Amino acid sequence: MAVSPSYRTFILEQLNRCTSGVRAKSMFGGVGIYGGDLFFALMDDDTLYFKVDEQNRPAFEARGMGPFRPPGYEVTSMNYYEVPTELVEDVDALKPWVDGALAAAARKKKKPRPRKR
């Protein structure tokens, strides 16, 4: 699905108010969001999703937020959960969630990938 230019601009402005070095990259009709070299969020169909792991996923689930599921794929979840709309509109409330997503991305990056033979 597409991301409208106005939504993309709004989200990037909000995220840059929470942390420095946020940048976006178009991908497969959506938008990947980086904080430095960490891929910590994505946008699809004018919806924001943050990276989750076992440490920050419960906060999303407690608010009834679900995982990103790419349309047309058999993937059940990509470890990105929808961000509650009310958080996106309030930078002070959004900041701890941004920090949590960045931390989840950093923890994921530290895990070594198995080598291909």
N, C-alpha and C positions, 0 to 999 in steps of 0.2 A: 504494500500500500504506500501511498505517497505521503509526504510531509509538506504541509503548506509553508510557503516562505515566511508568513507572519508568525506561525507557531514556532518554526525553527529559530527565528530571531528572538522571540520572547524567551524561549527556553535557554538559549545561549546567554542572553543578558542576565537572567535569573541565576544561572549556574556560575557565571563570572562574578556575580556579587557574593557568592558563597566561597569560592576558591579561585586561585589564579591559574592561568595557563590552560583554560578550557578551550578546546577546539573541536570542530566537527568535520566529519568526512562522509560524503554521500556513499551509500552502499546498498545495492539491491533494492532501490526504491525507498529505502529508509535512510537513517542518519546514525553513524557511529559517533560517540562522544568520548573524547580523551581528556584526561587531566594529566599533563606531562606526557609520559609514555604509557600511562595506564588506561586501558579501554574499560570505562566504568559505567557507561550508560548508552542507551540507544533510544531513538525515536522511530516510531512507525505509526502510520495512520493517525497522526496528531496526538499521539500518546507517548509519554515518557516512561522509560523502564530503567531501573538501576540494577547493577550487579549485586547478587546475593550469594551468601554461603550459609553455613550452619550458624554463624554468629549473628547475622542481621536479618535472615529470612523470617524469624518469628515475629518481628515487628510488622512486616508486610502482611503476613498471614493473620495477625491479630486485627488488622484493619480490613480484612476480607479481600485483599488485593491478590490477584492471580499472576501466574507466570506468562511471559511472552511466548507465544507459539506461532512460528512462521506459518502463514497460510499455505496450504498445499503440501506441507511436509509432515512426515511421520514422527518428527521430533516431539517428545512430550513436554520438554522444558529446556531452556537454554541458560538457566540460572540468572535470568533477568526478570524482575517483578515490576508490575505497574506501580507508579508513584501516585499516591492519593492527590487528587486535583487541588485540594485545599492547601497542601504543602507547597505545591509549585507556586502558588500565588503569594506565599508568605516566606520571604527569604530567611527570616530568623528561625522559623520552624523547619525549613528545608535544609539548612546547613548541617545539622547532625546526620541527616539521611545521606547527604552528599559525602560527608566524611566516612560514613559506614560503607557506602558503595566503593569509595576509593580504597578503603582498608581491605574490603573483600577482594578487589582487583589486585591489590598488592600481595595478599596472601596467596592468591591463585598463581601469580607470576613467580613466586618463590618456589613453588612445587616443581621439581624437575619432570620433564616429559620423558616418557620411555623412548629410547632410541629405536629407530627403524633399522632393520637388518637388510 
